[in-house]
Amino acid sequence: MRRKGRELTRFSRDPLLRNLVIMSAASMLFLTACSAQAPGQGGGSLTAEQIKSTADMYREDGNAWLAGLLEDGEVDAVDYAAASERYASCMRDLGYEVPAPMVNPTNSMTHIYDIDMGTREPDAFGEDDLSCKDPDLSIVEAAYLNTGTQRMDESLRIAAQACMADQDYEIPDNARDIRAFSGDPTADEGVQREAAATCINDEALRLFPELPYVGVAY
């Protein structure tokens, strides 16, 4: 049985950037191969053996840095911070001013960077952004989200819960991540999940106006 991978929905305040904040094809392939999707809370979708297998694949491809980070079968906050800084350093090398990252309130795990495009065209910025994320940050972030425990900011949880209630979805008070807000995607073709992603994104952008975009991974 082919397993579905974790998907990522990101909304940007700037329409020109809406299509630039996307998850890379490499990480989507990784998740399709390795991740199980199920409603509920927390991570735990990937096993240590699956992560080690991914390390072997990237070692064969010549990416010693990524292989070395994944080879123990674990991806923790220290590993993610290293991959995040590697991305930031890459963007700086391309001439961008990269501020300190902000924590994504939808999961309290991943980083959001507010990087000014300057005079660059959106397509050029998108190519630079993707080249610095792939495969290192994209793969590490995917594994981190699939093995860690996502926990939504409490003010965001309450607001998103109210938003879902307005659409006649009853979300339990102990729901702490997008999957717990999503119900069973196989029962309604993902309609509740899409509603949850929209509620969480919209409320996060309202509550945290300093964020340039919000990413909801599920």
C-alpha angles and dihedrals in degrees: 000000000000113000124219119237131228112274129209128218117190128181121196127201088223113067090209090060097042093096095041099065097073136135113255124252090239094060092044090055089048091053094044089056099041114020131087117205122212135149116259141073136305131010129276096126094126128058126218089247092055091051091048090050089053089051090054090051093053092044088057088050090054098252098132094167095057093039090052093051094050100037095093091058094242135099114193136169092277091053091048092049090052092052091045092052090047088057092047091049091051091053091048089052087056090056102262124135105234117196124202111288124255123223115251105243092206092070108004087226114078132062131244119202123203099207119175112228090209110192095338122118116249092245092053091048090049091053092049092047093050094045090055094046099045122120105341106052094029094054096040092048092049092051092043092054092045095052103031131071114258115213121185120222106266097235089050092048092054093047094046091047090054091047090053091047088057086061092048096257115136108213117189119239091242093060106119106166142036094266092056088052093048105069113203109332091197092059098057103018090256097300094134091044092054090048089051093049091051094047093048093046095046095046093045092053089048096048096040106040092170091069116097091204141346128229123206114193122197 
